[in-house]
Amino acid sequence: MNKKHLFWIIPLSLIIGIGLGIITFNFGDNLLMGKYDLYQCIYNNAESNGFNQNPIMIKTITDECICFREHNYTNLLEANC
């Protein structure tokens, strides 16, 4: 095998491996936590707020997600969440 081929085979295999890892992680996470919509809501809101450790922020996020779930994530403007 020509050593010149290694210069593009190794980086290409790394890119493919990382891409497959990201896809596998995303699929596994959705498969594991897909039915836990309340958890997903709380996690996503906490993540968008930088996982703020402020107790008031934690309570606000939790209350909003519970309200969203009680209203089936629809018609939230009238739900006053």
N, C-alpha and C positions, 0 to 999 in steps of 0.2 A: 504494500500500500504506500502511496506517495505521501510524504509528510506534509505537503502543501494542503492536502485535503483536511487535515486536522484543524487548520486555522478557521475553517468555516463549519466543520462538523461539530466541534465541541461547543461553540457559542449557540449554534442552532439547537443542539440537544438541550442545552440549559434553558433556552427560551421556551422550547416545547414543554420541558419538565415543569418549569414555573407556571406556565399557562395551564397545564393539566392539574397542577396542585391547587391553583386558585379556583378552577371550575369544580374540582372534587370537594374542596372545603365549602364552597357556596352551596353545592347540592346537598352535602351532608348536613350542613347547618339548617337548611330549609326543611330537609327530611326530618331532622330531629326536633326542631322547634316550630314546625309549620302550623300545628294546631293550637299552639299557645299564643294566641293573638294578643292577650293582655301583656304577657312577657315581652313580646316583640315591640309593642307600643312603648312600654316603659324603657326598654333597652335603647330603642331608636331615639327617643326623646332625651334620655340621659346622655347618649353619645353626642347628639347635636348640641348639648349644653356643656360638653367637655367633662362629663361625669362629675359635675359640681357636687361637693359634699355638704352643701348647705341644707340643713334639715327642712327649711321652708320650701326650697326648690324641689327637694325629693317628694315632699307631700303634695305640692302643686302638680308635679308630673304624674304622680300616682292617681290623684283625684281626677285629673283630666282624662287619663287613659280609662279609668273605670267609667267615667261619664260617657266617653266615646263608645265603649263597649256596650253600655246599657242602651244606647241609641243606635246600635248596629252599625256604627261608623257612617251613618247617613243623616242628612238633614241637621248637621251640627250647628248651623247658624241659629236655628230656632231652639236647639237643645240647651243653649246657654252654658256650655261647658267651660 
